[in-house]
Amino acid sequence: MSANLPILPNAISIPARNATSENLFAAVDIGTNSFKLLVVRADPSTGRFLTVDRFKERVLLGLDTNTTTTSATISNASLLRATAALRKFQKLLQSHRVPSSHSRFVATSAVREASNRSQFLQTIDETLGLKVDVLSGLEEARLIYKGILQFHPVHDYTVLTIDIGGGSTEFVIGKEGQILFSISLALGHVTLTQKFPKVTEMREHIKVIIRASGLNEKVKHYNIDKVIGSSGTIRNIEKAIFRGYASNMEGNVGISEESRRDWSFTTDELKGLVERLSEEERRVGGKVRTQGFFKKRSEFIVAGAVLLEEIFEELKIEEMEVSGYALGEGVIAEKLGEVFDNYDPRANARWRSVTRLATRFNNKQHMKSAALCFSVAKEMFDGLRKGYESGNGSDGFFVSLEDKDLEYLEAACLLQKIGLYAGKKGYHKQSYHIIAKGDHLHGYNAEEVKLIALLVRHHRKKLPECDHVVPEELTEEVLEAGNLPFPGYVLPSVKDLETEHVKELEHFRMVFQERLSIAVTSS
């Protein structure tokens, strides 16, 4: 299974009725190489979140750490850089009006291993009034795993996650949200670059550390289904492979190609990249090319790639999937679980599988149309729900609409035109088959996938006959939830929406309200 980072229009977002500062959350990752700020907006009904802003400041705490001794210190110069970066983040949080109770600052290996970490934390507290949580290696690994679960729908799989940082690498073996084994090894791309100018010596050191850790035995003990990498280093390695850096074919990638990105690479592809990077180190002008592609990360990319190659070799890894989420998203997910009673830890990964499928088949215009379609459908949905709740079904509507139903509807809006790749005639049927038969939607059960597929199948042309859906398509439990013999649809036609201008949206709302007969089933 592979994953894609979806390219979505702004209109597809957390519902406007929930778009308040009370639904904003933030995480600050104080790392060895850089400090990162993540700001998200969350839906309180599900906990699903969308990124509002990301900021990154290169601080290089690790470069001031004396890695040749057991005592590491953070220098005054490094402290000044750290304070400046955190002050900038503090102002950004204030500008976004993120509640202080919705933000968390966490520090990783550079602070964790510093002999003067107490002084560092005290200075940050006294200067900026910020409380920083120093994560243990195991806690860092746990939160990274939690973040990855927000990106990849791998909750039910036994996965090995690998996150390469500036001062350490975190390994987790997990399944169903539970950690089976985790370990943090003092192998980071910054510290390795400092300590080992020769790659041969670096490789030997990495082998010794991994073999002494017992990690190999643990990987053999558990039946690993998937290996997933996170962190900027691994994402940059994947990007270099995707864009043909090793074969001198790198170049700009358009939006359509980017949306179909595989977000994985094999051991052979990794070896090819490491060989190319090693050649660039020796070749005149090679470092210029490396710097041009990897930018600020170029100084440490060789160490990061060599480290990952050794991990592949020691653990017998053939292929790695890459996560766009890591520690920051894990911190956010944990905070959401504390704040929202109905937080669904699988909501984000489930939604990513929808957007991944949508962007594989839809062009930019179709995605915009889908967003417009959902904006209309949602108003109709909210109106029906409000009418039912106020009248308690006395007006003839015997349905109880839930937030889960709105999620199905939004998925159907995004996916209704994916069948157009085969032509316009009967595209709704083709869309149905892709959804129902393609094993693309992960995190949903079989009945939920079928319901989304049926919404798409019948969004145009005539409504389904009763015997079209019942009883083989959906179980009695699903149907009885809405007291209806078939699923109905609050799904306006994308064709209609495309043929009218945005300024006529109010006209559509009136037409749909007056002329559509709507029936909705609840799961």
N, C-alpha and C positions, 0 to 999 in steps of 0.2 A: 504494500500500500504506500502511496506517496501522498504528499500534501502540497497544496499551492497557497500562496499568499493572495487572497482575492483583492481585486481592484474594484472598489465599490464607490458609487456616487455618494455625495454627502447626504442625499435624501434618505438613504437606508441607514437608519440610526436608532438609538434608543428613543422611544416615543416622546414627543414634545411635552406631554403632560407630566413626564418624570424628569424633565431636563432642568433641575434646580441644583444649586450648589450643594445641597444636602446629599446629592447622588454622585458627587465628585470624590474621587479617591486618588491617593498618590503614594508612590514608593520611591525611596532614594537608596540606591545601591552605591556604597562607598567602597570601591574596588581598588585593587593594586595599581592598575593602569589608568583607569578613568572613573569618574563619578557619573552616575546616570539617574535622571529623574523621569519618572513615568506618571502621567496624569490620565485618568480614565473617567468615563461616565458610565455608571452602572444602572441597570434596570432593577429596582427593588423587588419586583415580582419574581424575578428569576435569578438575579445576580449576574446575568450576561453583561459584559462590559465592552466598550469600544474605546480605543485610544483617542484622547483629546490632544495630547502633546507629548513629545519626547525631547529631552535635552541631554546633552553629553558634554562633560568638561574633562579634558585630558589633564590629570593632576600628577600622575606618576609617583605615587607614594612608594612603590616598590623600588624605584631607582635609588632611594635614600636608605634602603635596607641593606645592612651588611650580611649577606647570605653565607659568608664563610665561617661565621661563628654562631653559637646558640643564642646570642643576645643581639636582637635587632632593634634599631631605633628609627624613629621618624624625625627627620631633621627640622630645624626651624624654617628653612626655605620651603620644605614640603608642607609644613603646617600652615604657612602663609597661603600657599596655593590652595590647600584644602579649605581654609576659611573663606577665601575669596569665592571659590566655587559654590560652597554651601550658602553663602550670603546671596549669591545670584539665584540659587534654587529657592531660597526662602522668599525672595521678592516675587518670583514666578508663581509660587504657591499662593501668595497673597493676592496677586493679580487675578488668578483663577478663582479666588475665594474658596479654596479647599478647606473644609473644617479641620482644625488641628487634630481632632479625634479620628479623622479619616486618613491620616498620613503616618508613615512609619519610615524611619531612617535606620538602615542596617549597614554594618561594616563587615568585611570579610577578612581574608588572610593577612593583608598588610598591617591592619590594625590589630587583628587577633594575635599575631606573632610579635608585635612590637613590645620591647621591654618598657617603653615609656607610654604605653597605651592609656594608662590612667590619666597622665598629664594631658595627652591629646584630647581625650574625651572631656576632661574638665575645662580645657581651653575653649572647646566648641560650645560647651554648655554656658560658660560665663560670657563668652563673646556674643553668641547668637541666641542663646536660650533654647538650644536644641538638644534633645535627648537621643543618643545614638545607641542602638542595640548591637553589641558585638556578637555575631553568630559563631557558634562552634562549627567545626567542619561538618559534623553530622547534621546539624540544624540547617546549614546552608544547602547541603545535599537534599534534604527533605523538601525545602521550599522550591528548589530548582525542579524537582520531580513534580511538585504540585503545579508549578508554572507550565511545564511541558504538557500536563494533562489538560490545560486550558487551550492548547493549540492542536494537539493530536488526539483523535478519538481512540485512545489505546487503553482505556480504563480496564477492559476485560482481558488484556494481554499481559504476559510476563515480559517486561521490558528492562533493558539495561540502558540507563541514561548516562551520558558523559558530558561534563561541562568543564572546558579548559579556561581557567582564569589566569590572571597575571602572576599569582603566587601559589596557586594550588589547582588541582583538578579533582572534581567531585564525581564519584561513581555511585549510582543507586540501582538496585534491582528491586522493582516494585510490581505489584499487581493489584487491581481493583482499589487503587488509592492507598494501599498499605505498603509500607517499606519492608521488604524481606531482608535486605542487606544494604548497607551504605558505608562508604569509606571516603575519606579525604586524604589525598596524597600530596606531599609538598613538591609538586611538579607544576610549575607555571611558566608561561612563555616569557615573562619579564625576568624572573629569577634565573631561568635557564640561560637566557641570553647574556645576563651578567656574569654568570659563573663559568660558562663553558664556551669560549670563543671557537673551539674546534668541535665540529659536528660529531666526529667519531667519539670523543670523550662524552659528549652530551648523550649520545645513544647508549653508551655503556651505563651511564648513571641512571638513565630512565629504566633500562632493563632491570638493574639491581633493585630499584625501588619497587617496581611492579611485582617482581618475583617474590620479594620479601613480604609483600602485603597480604598474600594469600588470595588475592582477587581472582586469579585464574581458576583456582579450585572452586570458588563460589560460583563463577560463571558456568563451570562445568556441572556443578550440582543442580542448578536451576535450569529448567528447559526454557531458554530465552527465545521469545517469539520475534522480538524486534530490538534493534539498537538505534537509539536516538541521540543525536548530538545537539548541544545548545551552545550559547556564548558567541560573541562577535568573531572570535578566531575561527570557529568551525563554520559559521555562516559565510565568512570571507573565503574560506577554502572552497565551499560549495559554489559560491559565486564565480570564483576563478575557473573552476572546472566547467561550470555551465557556459561561461562566456569564452571558452577556448583558450585560456591563458597559456596552458601547457603546449598548445600547438600553434602559438603565435597568431591566433585567429580572433583575439578578443576585440570587441567593439561594442557600440551602443546596442542595446536590446530594446525593441519597442514594447508598448504596453501589451499587445496581443501575445507576443512571444513570452513576456514575463509572466502573464497570467497562466501560461501552460508549463511553467517551470516545474521540473520534477521534484526538486528539493530533496535530492538524495544523491549519493555517489558510491562507487564501488572501491574496493581496495586497489584495483589496477589503476583507476583514475587518480586515486590519491598518490600512488607511487609515481605516476607520470608527472604530477604537479611538483612533488618534492624534487624529482630529478631536474625539472626545469628551473626551479628556484635555486638549486645548488649550482647549476650552470650559470645562472645570472649573477651569482655571487662572485664567480671567477672571471666572467667575461667583462671586458671593458665596455662601459655603458650599460651593463646589465642592471646595476643597482638603480639607475635612473628609471629604467622600465618598471622595475619592481615598485619603486616609490610612486610612479605615475598611476599604477593600478591600485595598490593597497593603501596609498596615502599615508596617514599617520601610523597605521598599523604595520607599515613595511619594516620597521626596525625589529619587530618581534615575530613576523610571519614565518620566517624560516624555522625558528624554535618551535612555534606552534604546530607547524606542519610535520616536522620531524617527530615531535611528541605524539601526535595523533597517529602517524605511521607506525611507531613502535607499539602503541596501544593496540592497533589493528593486528599487528603481527603476534604480540604476546597473547591476546585474547581470541585469536583466530576469527576475526570479524571479516565478513565478506562484503557487507553493504551497510551503510548508515543512512538513516533518514535525518533530516535537519529540522529543528524546531525554531520558529520565530520568537517563541516565548521562553523565558528562563526565570531567573531569580526575582526580578521585579514583578512579573505577573504572578509568581507564587506568593509573594508578600501581599499583593492586591487580593488574590483569591482568599487568603486566610483572613484578611481584614473584612472582606465581604461576608464571610461565614460568621464573624462576630457581630456584625451590624444587622444583617438581614435574616429574619427568622426562616424565610422560605428559600434560602440560597440553594441553588442547584449547581453542584460542582462540575457537572458534565455539560452545562448549557452552552458554554463557549465552544468546546470542541465539537459538539453536535451542530452548532450553527456554522462553524467553519467548513464542515463537510457539505453543507448546502451551498455556501458561497463558492467553494472549490469547484463543485459541479457546475454551478451557474456560469462562472468565468471561463470554464473550459469550452462552453458552447456559445455563450452570448458575447456579442461585441459591446462596445461602450454604449452605443445608442440603445440597445436592448436592455442593458442594465439600468439606464436612466428611465426607460419606459416602465421597467419593473418597479422602480422606486415610486414613480407616479401612480402606478396601478395600486400599490399597497397603501399609499396615502389616502386614496379614495375608499378602498376596501376597509381600511381601519376605521374611518369615520362611520361607515355603515355598520360595522361590527360593534363599535362603541355605542351607537344609537340603539341597536337591537338589545344589547346587554342592559343599557340604562332603562329601556322600555320594559324589559322583562322584570328587572329588579324592582321598578316602581309599581308595576301592575301585578307582579307575581303570577304572570301567565293568564290573567283574567281576560286579556284581549285576544286570546286564541293562540299565543305563542307559548308552546310548552317546551322551551329549551333553556338550558342553563349554560351560558357561555363562560369559559374560563380562560386564563392567560395562556394555557397550553394550546387552546384552540386558535388563539391569535398567532402563536408560533407556527402552527401548521399552515395557516392562511398566508403568512409572510413567506414561508418556504415555497408555497405554490405560486405566489406572485413572481418570485425570482426565477422559478424553473419552468414556467408555462411555455416559454418560447424556445427551449433548448432543442426541440425536435425540428426546428427550421433548417438545420444543417442538411436535412434530407429533402428539402423542398417545402413549399407552402401548403400543398395539398395534404390535408390530414395531419398537419404537424402536431396537433394536440395529442393524437394517438401515438405518434412517435415519441413525444415527450413522456407520455405515460409509460411506454415500454422501457425507456432509458431509466426512469426512476424506479419502477417496480421490479425490473429484472436485472439491473446493472450492478447491484451491491455497491452503490455510491454513498448512500446516506448512512452514516455511522452514528451510533448513540441513540438511534430510534429503534423501537422494537418493530417486528414485522407488520403489525397492524397499523402503526403510525406511518410507516413508509407507504403502505397500501392506501391509507387515507389521503396522504399528500399527492400520491400518483393519481387517485381518482378525482381530486379537486382539479388537477391540471387537465386530466382527460375530458372533463365535462365543463370546462370554463367557457367553451364556445359551442356553437350549434345548439341542438336541442338538449333539454334536460334528460337525465337517464330515466329509463323505465325502472319500476320497482324491482323487477326480476333481473335487471342488469347487475345489480350490486348485491342483492340479498339472495341466498344466505352465504354463498361461497366466498365472497370477497372480505366481509367483515363479520366478526363474532357478534353474538347476541348482546354481550356485555357492552360492546362499543355502541351498538345501535340503540339499546335501551337507555343509555346515558342521555340521549337527546330525544327519546320517545318518537323517533322518526323511522320510517322504513327504508330510507336512503339518505346518504350524505347530501346536504344542500350546499349552496355556494354563495359566499359574499365576495365574488371574484369578478370584477368588471373586465371587459375585454381589452387587452392591450392594443388590439387593432383600433378600437374606438379612441383610446387615449392618444394613440400616435397621430390620428388624423385630425385632432383638434389642437388648438394652441392652449398653452397654459392659462391664458387669460379667460378661457371658456370653461375652466374647471368647475366653477360654480354651476354652470348649466348642466354639466354631467352629474353633479351631485343631485340636482333636482330631478333629472330624468331617471336616474337609478332609483331614487327614493320613491318616485311615483309609479314607475312602470315595471320594476323588477319584483317578481315573487320570490322571496328569499326563505330558505329553510336551512338550518344549521344543525349539524350533529356534534355532540361533544364526545371526546374520547373517554 
